[in-house]
Amino acid sequence: MQYKQWQLAKRPVGEPTRENWNLETVTLPTVEKGQIAVKIKYISLDPAMRGWMNDGKSYIEPVQIGEVMRAGTVGEVIESHSDNFAVGDHVYGHFGVQEYAVVGEQGVHKVDPDLAPLERYLGVLGMPGMTAYFGLLNTGLPKAGETVVVSGAAGAVGTVVGQIAKIKGCRVVGIAGGKDKCDYLVNELGFDAAVDYKSESLHSALKAACPNGIDVYFDNVGGDILDTVLTRINLRARIVVCGAISQYNNTTPVKGPSNYLSLLVNRARMEGIVVFDNVKEYPVAAKDMATWIAQGKLKAKEHVVPGLENFPETLMMLFKGENFGKLVLKVEH
């Protein structure tokens, strides 16, 4: 059987374009003992994918030229030579930007489409949700009554960070681009305030929204926003460095925070997180978040775009702020 996959053709300089990948037609390999064949239904599009395209030392090996583009996915088992997975099972794994995959059992997890829509396992119940859960609770260490600020607040990770912080009794302020996103954060997700960095002075708006300063900052964007937040942090504040989407497509050196001495003055700490460090604890997080969803305390929003052929342009929506919620590519129309 033949199927289509997006392979990395060349490493990008600055913003990726369609020319950085090739859409190839390949033949499905034979399913060997201990393997399964999966028909991929939904593909997760995440800012981290931009980093995976770079040929440099990181927390994970880069995608090699000619390899299928790495991505989190959910799909259905169509052939199984495994004792742990049956035909008809729905599974999650990093199967790549393609229509089908033949994989071993490692890193493959069953998901239940009766409990939640399949695309939700790529968002709140997937890697972004896990990133939010462990990054906020294990590294941010929020306490009831503290002020938590999150940037990229209307994205897949940010929406979950803010809601978990509310569940833990914090005052929550989101930074997002555009009135619609800010209204959604406050009116739908229960944030205490939202700052529109596109239309107002970030410094003044943060001062108004955080009258008691900032205790935890969950950073998804880096750049000028991180720099501004550092002027408002409290004694022993915690800054969680999850991502820096404002910097990923730079052709010049990454811009570091010029206000970093605020960390010294306030005896604050800034710590990076990588979700894969917590893989053994995923079931605990999934159980907590499924409970919060059932209780109506945690809401999810997916932004689904159909068509595997639209992958390059859809991925770039992340860097232009065009997605509203978790960005997912639906393989078929």
N, C-alpha and C positions, 0 to 999 in steps of 0.2 A: 504494500500500500504506500502511495506517495502522499506527502503532505508538505506544508510550507513552514519555514522557520526564518527568523531574522538573525543573521550572523553579523558579528562585529567585523567591519571591513577595514577601518582605520581609526586610529585614536583621534578624538576631537581636540581642536585648539579653540578654546572659548566655547560658545554654544554648539551643541551637536546639531547636525542636520541629517537629512535623509541619506546623504552621501556617506555617512559614517557606518551605515549598515547595508547589507545586501539581503534581499528577500529571496531565499533559495528554495527550490523544490528538492526534497530528499526522500529516500526510501526508509520505511520503518524497519528498524533492526529486528532480528529474531529475538523473541522473549526467551531468555535462558532460565534455568532453575534459580529460584529465589528472586526473580524479577517480575515486574508487572508492566503492562502497557496502559497508558492513561490518555484518555481523550480530554484535552484541556478545554475548560469552559470559560474561566476568567483569569486574567493576568493582573497582578498588582503592579502599579506604576509608582515608584518611590524616588525621592531625591537621591537616595544612596546609590541608585543605578548610575548616576553621573560619575561618582567616584570610582565605581567598579570598572569604568572604561579607561581609567588612567593607568599607565604602566609605572606604578610606584609602590613603595612599601606601605601597607595599610593593615587593617585588622582582618582582611580577607584577601585571597589571591585575586589579581585583576582578571577580567575576562580576556582571553587570548584572541588575537586576530584569527578569524575563521571559525571561532566557537559561537554556538548559539548564545544570544544575549541572556544573561542571568536574570531571573525574576521569580518572585513568589507567585504561586498559581494554585487554583483548585480545579479538580476535574473528576472524571468517572473512570473507574477501572474497567477496561474492555477485554483484557486477557490477563490471566494470572497463573504464574508458576510459583506462587508463594503460599505458604501455609497461613499467613497472617492477613491476607487480603483476598477478597472474593470479587468476581465479576459483579458489577453493580454498586460496589462500595464507592463512596465519594471520599476523595483524599486531598490533603494539602501537602505541598512541598515546593522546592525551588526547581521546577521543571523547565523554566526558560520561556522565551517569547516564541512560541510555536504552537502548532495545532495538536500534536501528539508527542508523547515521550515514552521511552522504555527506560525504567529505572530500577535500582535495587531497593531494598526495604529501608535503608538508613535515611533518616530525615523525612520519612513519609508518615503522615498522621491521618487517621480517619476523622471525617467531619460529618455532622448530621444535618442534612438539608431540611429536615422536619423541625429542627430547633431554631434555625436561623437561615435566611437566604444565603446561598453559597458565597456571594460577593462579600458578605459580612465577615467571613473567615479570613479575608484579606485586609480587613480594617480593624474594627474594635476587637474582634476575636482573633486577630492575626498579629503580624509583626508590629504594625503601628500601635495597636492597643497594648501589646506587651512592652513596647518601648516606653509608652506613657506611664504604664503601671510601675515598672521597676525603676525607671528614671526618676519619677516623682517620689515614690514612697521609699526606695532604698537609698537614693542619693540626695534628693531634695529634702527628705525628712520633714514634711510639713506638720505643724502643730495647730490645733484648733485655735482660731483667733488671729493667726498670722495672715499676712498678705502674700498671695502667690500671683506672679505675673508670668504669662506665657506668650511668646511671639509665634507667628504662624498659627494663630489661635483658631482659625477656621479650617485648618488642614486636618489630615487624618490623625496625627499625633496630638496636635494642640487641642482639638475639641475634647479628647479623652482626658488629657492632663487637667484641663479646667474643671471638668465634671467630677473627676476623682478628688480634686482639691476641695470642691464644694461638699462632697460626701464626707470629707474629713474635717469639715467645719471651718474652712478658711474663707477669707475674702479673696475673690478671684477677679483679676483684670486681664482681659485678652487684648493683644495687639494684632490687628488685621487690616487688610487693605480694602476699603470701600464700605459704604453705608449698609448695603445688604448683608454683608458678612458680619458687621458689628451688631446690627439689629438681631440677627440670628443668634449670636452668642448670648446676648442679654435676654431676648424675649423667648427663645426656644430652649436654650441650654442652661439658663439660670446664672450666667456670669453676673457679677455685681456691676461691672462696667466694662466697656470696650473702647479702645483707642484706635481711631482710623489714621494710620501713619501717612496715608496719601493726602489727607485734606486738612490736617491740623498739626500744630507744633507738638511734636512728640514730648519734648521736655515739659511744656506747660500742661499738656493733657495728662501725663503721668503724675505730675505733682498734684493735680486736682483729683485724679482717680485713686491715688495712693497717699492720702494725707498722713498716714502713719509710716510711710516708707515702704520698702520692699524687703521681705524676709527670704523668699524663694523666687528665683527667676529661672524659668525653663526656656532655654534658648534654642530656637530652630533656625534662626536667620543670620546671626552674627552681624558684622559690619557696624554701621552707624547706630542701629537700634541697640545692640549690645552696649556700645559705648555710652549711649544716653542712659540706659538703665543703671549702669554702674555709678552714675551720679546720685542715684536715689536709694541705694541699698542701706540696710540697717546693720547694726553690730551683729557679727556672726551670721551674716546672710549666706545662703547657699546658692551658687549659680550652677545649674546643670547644663552642660554643653552637649546637646543632642545632635545639632547640625548647624550648618551655616549656608543656607541656600542662596543667600545674597552673594556668596563668594565662589560658588562652584564653577561658574563659567568664566571666571576671571582669566584674562590673558596677561595681566600684571600680577605682581606678588599679592598674596592674600593680605587683607588689611586687618591688622591686629588691634586690640582695644588700647587706645591712648590713655584711657582713664583707669588703667589697671591698678594704679596706686591706691584706688579706693578699696581694693581688697586688703591692702596693708592697714590702712587707717581703720577700717571696720573689722579687722581680723576675720575677714570673710574667706570663703574658699570657692574655687571654681574647679569642677570635676567633670571629665568627659565620661560618657556612657556608650556602651555597645550592647545592644539587646541580646546578642548571642551568648553573652557571659551568663545569662540567667536561664538557659534552656532547660535545665533540670527542674526549674520552678514554674515553668509554663502552666502545668495543670492547676496549680494553686491560683495563679492569676486568672486563668480562664474560668475557674469556678466562681471566684469573687465577681468577675465582670458579668458573667451570665446571671448571677443572682441580682446584681444591680440593674441589669436590663429588665429582668422579670419584675422587679420592684418599681420600674419606671424612673429610676434615679440616673440611669445612663442611657443616653440616646445616641443613635448612629445615623450617619448620612453618607451615602455612597454616590459618587458622580461617575456614572457608567457610560462609556463611549463604545459603540459597536464597531467591529471590523478589525481583524488582525493587520490588514494592510495599512491601517491608520496609525500604527505604533509610533513612528518617529515624531509626528506632529502632536500626537496625544501626550507623549512624554513631556514635550516642551511646554505644555499647559502648566506644569508644576512651577516652572521658572518664570512664568509670566503672571502667576497668580490667578489663572483662569479657572482652576478647579474649585469646587465648592463642596468640601467633604472629601472622603477618601476616593482617589482617582483609580478607576478600574477599567481595564480594557476587556470588553466582551469579545471572545474569539469569533463567534458567528454573528451575523446580522439578525 
